[in-house]
Amino acid sequence: MSKPPKATNHPEYVIEGDAVIRLSRRMPLWDKHDRPLPIACPSAFRCIAGRWFTDGVHVIVQAQHGSDIAYEFYYRIEDADLATFEVLNQRYARDANQAYYIRGKTIRTRSPQAFRPLVYESWRWSDEGPLVQVQRAHEFYAVDSEAVYLNGKRIAGADGASAVGFESGYLADAQRVYYFGRATDLDRASFTCGLNADGRLVFTDRFGPIEDGKRETALDRCIADEWRPFFTARPELTDYWWHALQQPSQPTAAVEFHGIRLAGLDSASFAAHELDYGYAARGIVCGDAHGMHWLHEYTQGPSRLERISDRPIAALHVLGRRYFTDGVTVFYTPNHYETPRPLRRTDPADFRVLQHGWARDRSRAFYLGVVKKGVDPARLRLEGCYAWDGEHLLCDGKPLKIDAPQATFQVPHPAFLLAGDKLFCGRRPVSAKRVHLPTLEFLGDDFARDRAHAYVVTYESLVEIDGADPATFRVIEPGIAQDEARRYDANALRKALRND
């Protein structure tokens, strides 16, 4: 008769013979490869705290991959000092020699005795009703005497001795403000937070309100009313952006652009450049002698500036549609409502904008701001939506496999490729049984004909025009054609096809 399982100090785990069993899975502890985890002394297994355990020899940690759909597993810390091992929270622990992060990371801290989760001021509802300030320990940030850590990784440049925690991913040391481990350009001396009238936590510095680690320096005057309760409750705060908005009749050096007050910019060196995207869409880069910003304009809600470069606005140079440079970095702008994206390791002096979204530097080809690996920029040929370099063929930046020599390629229309005896519309082959390729000719952007038919060009292919006479079919103006019997409007033909 087998012995009954032996209980541990954790209700989820029992000892059966030489195995530690997790009851919810009814199986021994497993590693990240789903193999049984070696347990040195099963009878000594116990929970230290939370997800940290020991078998009397090693520290055993229950970790996981993922968050929404999590896969749990266990691993051993081989060299932990059990006599001094201390769990700090669900993610951090330490002993006399080093610290640990729950994802299997050993932190070689120089001051393990000072290692701890970062403490910050927060608010909670008291039993009596009003909000009261309390101290909390952060789940993801930790500090020691020298450094600050996020998820077990040291934050470059952050000073642990002077670190102060805040809610919502913010921390600060004596010099800088950080947001989820990333250094920001926020003003450390005036950075502060508090509750607004609706109980919402808000952040600001002297130059503007802060959202998601970025200063909102484009300030519509209506925002002053939203922040009135915050500054009314903090009379010790003076000379902030909010105070300047209370005196609109007084002279100010702040910039007014498109009816928006751009706080914190130097009016003497201010300039703005509009980038044309077509269809009446535009993007705006503006700034002063101290940096460049992307202006987000919204039909609803306040506009805002997002800093994109520390270079002066006078250094901005438009390289071509969607590409510009600050003299050091090349930026690609996908559209008017997304922030320009810096292209890493590009030299503006070598960068050339081509056509149809393509660009190149000395060693790489780019399509819509993305490096196309393996494409030779020196041999790159562009026609319509197609590009090839002797080895690769791409359509709209995506590889297209065609069994035909590139020497035979012809692009009779920006959307069509003739490769040997095959015709493609974009990436789609056009049937040679339906279209007579030897006599096919394109008549402008909207029409084509062969010996048997006249066609209207659509996004997907060539569509035969019923009753049209190819022998007398001709274009008389852009988008309009006629034969001996009728007149044809390309847009009307396409609309009729969509409605079928």
DAZIHU-V926642 format. One record per pair of residues at least 24 apart in sequence whose C-alpha atoms are under 7 Angstrom apart, sorted by sequence separation. I is the first residue (numbers start at 1). J is the second residue. D is the distance in Angstrom with one decimal. If there is no record, write none. Layout:
# DAZIHU-V926642
((I J D) (I J D))
This chain:
# DAZIHU-V926642
((18 42 5.8) (117 141 6.0) (118 142 4.8) (221 245 6.7) (288 312 5.9) (289 313 6.1) (117 142 4.0) (118 143 5.9) (288 313 5.3) (116 142 5.5) (117 143 6.2) (155 181 5.9) (287 313 5.2) (15 42 6.7) (116 143 5.7) (286 313 6.7) (400 427 6.9) (15 43 6.8) (88 116 6.8) (115 143 5.6) (116 144 6.5) (383 411 6.4) (115 144 4.2) (186 215 6.9) (356 385 6.9) (385 414 5.9) (413 442 6.8) (114 144 5.0) (367 397 5.9) (384 414 3.7) (385 415 5.9) (412 442 6.8) (114 145 6.1) (150 181 6.3) (383 414 6.7) (384 415 6.1) (395 426 6.4) (430 461 6.9) (197 229 5.6) (395 427 6.6) (413 445 6.9) (443 475 6.6) (111 144 6.1) (196 229 6.1) (207 240 6.3) (208 241 5.6) (320 353 5.7) (446 479 5.9) (111 145 6.1) (179 213 5.4) (196 230 5.2) (206 240 4.3) (207 241 5.3) (319 353 6.4) (456 490 6.4) (195 230 6.8) (206 241 5.8) (425 460 6.5) (425 461 5.7) (458 494 6.7) (9 46 5.8) (10 47 6.2) (332 369 5.5) (8 46 5.9) (9 47 6.3) (49 87 6.4) (51 90 6.5) (63 102 6.3) (50 90 6.0) (63 103 6.1) (220 260 5.5) (32 73 5.2) (61 102 7.0) (219 260 6.2) (220 261 6.2) (296 337 6.8) (31 73 5.2) (32 74 6.8) (218 260 6.4) (219 261 5.2) (271 313 6.6) (30 73 5.8) (31 74 4.9) (218 261 5.9) (219 262 6.0) (30 74 5.8) (31 75 5.9) (120 164 6.8) (218 262 4.4) (219 263 6.7) (446 490 6.3) (29 74 6.7) (107 152 6.9) (120 165 4.3) (121 166 6.3) (122 167 6.8) (217 262 5.7) (218 263 6.2) (294 339 6.6) (119 165 5.8) (120 166 5.2) (217 263 5.1) (105 152 6.7) (118 165 6.1) (120 167 7.0) (217 264 6.7) (91 139 6.9) (101 152 5.3) (283 336 4.4) (282 336 5.5) (208 263 7.0) (281 336 6.5) (207 263 6.5) (207 264 5.6) (277 335 6.9) (220 302 5.6) (219 302 6.5) (220 303 6.9) (219 303 6.6) (218 303 5.6) (219 304 6.8) (218 304 4.2) (217 304 5.8) (218 305 5.3) (216 304 5.0) (217 305 5.4) (216 305 5.9) (214 306 7.0))
